[in-house]
Amino acid sequence: MTVLQKPLTNLQLELLQLYSLNLPEEELLAVKRLLARHFADKASSEFEKLWDDNGWSNDTMNDWLTE
């Protein structure tokens, strides 16, 4: 049996509570999509911030592709 060395995060605890509800497959899929969309939007926002903060352009991306 594996023993956890770190406590669960607040997100993990919340998800455990949610998934203990035994949701129908359709609702479970909706929750998975919601979580995926949330984290994709967050990653996209962070990338846009990096793009703006660093003055990157399409030329920057093309340079990276040819390195």
Distance bins in CASP14 RR format, pairs under 12 A and 6 or more apart:
PFRMAT RR
TARGET T0000
AUTHOR 0000-0000-0000
RMODE 2
METHOD distances of the structure
MODEL  1
4 12 0 0 0 0 0 1 0 0 0 0 0
6 12 0 0 0 0 0 1 0 0 0 0 0
7 13 0 0 0 0 1 0 0 0 0 0 0
8 14 0 0 0 0 1 0 0 0 0 0 0
8 15 0 0 0 0 1 0 0 0 0 0 0
8 16 1 0 0 1 0 0 0 0 0 0 0
8 17 0 0 0 0 0 1 0 0 0 0 0
9 15 0 0 0 0 1 0 0 0 0 0 0
9 16 0 0 0 0 0 1 0 0 0 0 0
10 16 0 0 0 0 0 1 0 0 0 0 0
10 17 0 0 0 0 0 1 0 0 0 0 0
11 17 0 0 0 0 0 1 0 0 0 0 0
11 18 0 0 0 0 0 1 0 0 0 0 0
11 35 0 0 0 0 1 0 0 0 0 0 0
11 38 0 0 0 0 0 1 0 0 0 0 0
11 39 0 0 0 0 0 1 0 0 0 0 0
12 18 0 0 0 0 0 1 0 0 0 0 0
12 19 0 0 0 0 0 1 0 0 0 0 0
13 19 0 0 0 0 0 1 0 0 0 0 0
13 20 0 0 0 0 0 1 0 0 0 0 0
14 20 0 0 0 0 0 1 0 0 0 0 0
14 21 0 0 0 0 0 1 0 0 0 0 0
14 31 0 0 0 0 0 1 0 0 0 0 0
14 35 0 0 0 0 0 1 0 0 0 0 0
15 21 0 0 0 0 0 1 0 0 0 0 0
15 23 0 0 0 0 0 1 0 0 0 0 0
15 28 0 0 0 0 0 1 0 0 0 0 0
15 31 0 0 0 0 1 0 0 0 0 0 0
15 32 0 0 0 0 0 1 0 0 0 0 0
15 34 0 0 0 0 0 1 0 0 0 0 0
15 35 0 0 0 0 1 0 0 0 0 0 0
17 23 0 0 0 0 0 1 0 0 0 0 0
18 27 0 0 0 0 0 1 0 0 0 0 0
18 28 0 0 0 0 1 0 0 0 0 0 0
18 30 0 0 0 0 0 1 0 0 0 0 0
18 31 1 0 0 1 0 0 0 0 0 0 0
18 32 0 0 0 0 0 1 0 0 0 0 0
18 34 0 0 0 0 0 1 0 0 0 0 0
18 35 0 0 0 0 1 0 0 0 0 0 0
19 27 0 0 0 0 0 1 0 0 0 0 0
19 28 1 0 0 1 0 0 0 0 0 0 0
19 31 0 0 0 0 1 0 0 0 0 0 0
19 32 0 0 0 0 0 1 0 0 0 0 0
19 35 0 0 0 0 0 1 0 0 0 0 0
21 27 0 0 0 0 1 0 0 0 0 0 0
21 28 0 0 0 0 1 0 0 0 0 0 0
21 31 0 0 0 0 1 0 0 0 0 0 0
22 28 0 0 0 0 1 0 0 0 0 0 0
23 29 0 0 0 0 1 0 0 0 0 0 0
23 30 0 0 0 0 1 0 0 0 0 0 0
23 31 1 0 0 1 0 0 0 0 0 0 0
23 32 0 0 0 0 0 1 0 0 0 0 0
24 30 0 0 0 0 1 0 0 0 0 0 0
24 31 0 0 0 0 0 1 0 0 0 0 0
25 31 0 0 0 0 0 1 0 0 0 0 0
25 32 0 0 0 0 0 1 0 0 0 0 0
26 32 0 0 0 0 0 1 0 0 0 0 0
26 33 0 0 0 0 0 1 0 0 0 0 0
27 33 0 0 0 0 0 1 0 0 0 0 0
27 34 0 0 0 0 0 1 0 0 0 0 0
28 34 0 0 0 0 0 1 0 0 0 0 0
28 35 0 0 0 0 0 1 0 0 0 0 0
29 35 0 0 0 0 0 1 0 0 0 0 0
29 36 0 0 0 0 0 1 0 0 0 0 0
30 36 0 0 0 0 0 1 0 0 0 0 0
30 37 0 0 0 0 0 1 0 0 0 0 0
31 37 0 0 0 0 0 1 0 0 0 0 0
31 38 0 0 0 0 0 1 0 0 0 0 0
32 38 0 0 0 0 0 1 0 0 0 0 0
32 39 0 0 0 0 0 1 0 0 0 0 0
33 39 0 0 0 0 0 1 0 0 0 0 0
33 40 0 0 0 0 0 1 0 0 0 0 0
34 40 0 0 0 0 0 1 0 0 0 0 0
34 41 0 0 0 0 0 1 0 0 0 0 0
35 41 0 0 0 0 0 1 0 0 0 0 0
35 42 0 0 0 0 0 1 0 0 0 0 0
36 42 0 0 0 0 0 1 0 0 0 0 0
36 43 0 0 0 0 0 1 0 0 0 0 0
37 43 0 0 0 0 0 1 0 0 0 0 0
37 44 0 0 0 0 0 1 0 0 0 0 0
38 44 0 0 0 0 0 1 0 0 0 0 0
38 45 0 0 0 0 0 1 0 0 0 0 0
39 45 0 0 0 0 0 1 0 0 0 0 0
39 46 0 0 0 0 0 1 0 0 0 0 0
40 46 0 0 0 0 0 1 0 0 0 0 0
40 47 0 0 0 0 0 1 0 0 0 0 0
41 47 0 0 0 0 0 1 0 0 0 0 0
41 48 0 0 0 0 0 1 0 0 0 0 0
42 48 0 0 0 0 0 1 0 0 0 0 0
42 49 0 0 0 0 0 1 0 0 0 0 0
43 49 0 0 0 0 0 1 0 0 0 0 0
43 50 0 0 0 0 0 1 0 0 0 0 0
44 50 0 0 0 0 0 1 0 0 0 0 0
44 51 0 0 0 0 0 1 0 0 0 0 0
45 51 0 0 0 0 0 1 0 0 0 0 0
45 52 0 0 0 0 0 1 0 0 0 0 0
46 52 0 0 0 0 0 1 0 0 0 0 0
46 53 0 0 0 0 0 1 0 0 0 0 0
47 53 0 0 0 0 0 1 0 0 0 0 0
47 54 0 0 0 0 0 1 0 0 0 0 0
47 56 0 0 0 0 1 0 0 0 0 0 0
47 61 0 0 0 0 0 1 0 0 0 0 0
48 54 0 0 0 0 0 1 0 0 0 0 0
48 55 0 0 0 0 0 1 0 0 0 0 0
48 56 0 0 0 0 0 1 0 0 0 0 0
49 55 0 0 0 0 0 1 0 0 0 0 0
49 56 0 0 0 0 0 1 0 0 0 0 0
50 56 1 0 0 1 0 0 0 0 0 0 0
50 60 0 0 0 0 0 1 0 0 0 0 0
51 57 0 0 0 0 1 0 0 0 0 0 0
51 58 0 0 0 0 0 1 0 0 0 0 0
51 60 0 0 0 0 1 0 0 0 0 0 0
51 61 0 0 0 0 1 0 0 0 0 0 0
54 60 1 0 0 1 0 0 0 0 0 0 0
54 61 0 0 0 0 0 1 0 0 0 0 0
54 64 0 0 0 0 0 1 0 0 0 0 0
55 61 0 0 0 0 0 1 0 0 0 0 0
56 62 0 0 0 0 0 1 0 0 0 0 0
56 63 0 0 0 0 1 0 0 0 0 0 0
56 64 0 0 0 0 1 0 0 0 0 0 0
57 63 0 0 0 0 1 0 0 0 0 0 0
57 64 0 0 0 0 0 1 0 0 0 0 0
58 64 0 0 0 0 0 1 0 0 0 0 0
58 65 0 0 0 0 0 1 0 0 0 0 0
59 65 0 0 0 0 0 1 0 0 0 0 0
59 66 0 0 0 0 0 1 0 0 0 0 0
60 66 0 0 0 0 0 1 0 0 0 0 0
60 67 0 0 0 0 0 1 0 0 0 0 0
61 67 0 0 0 0 0 1 0 0 0 0 0
END
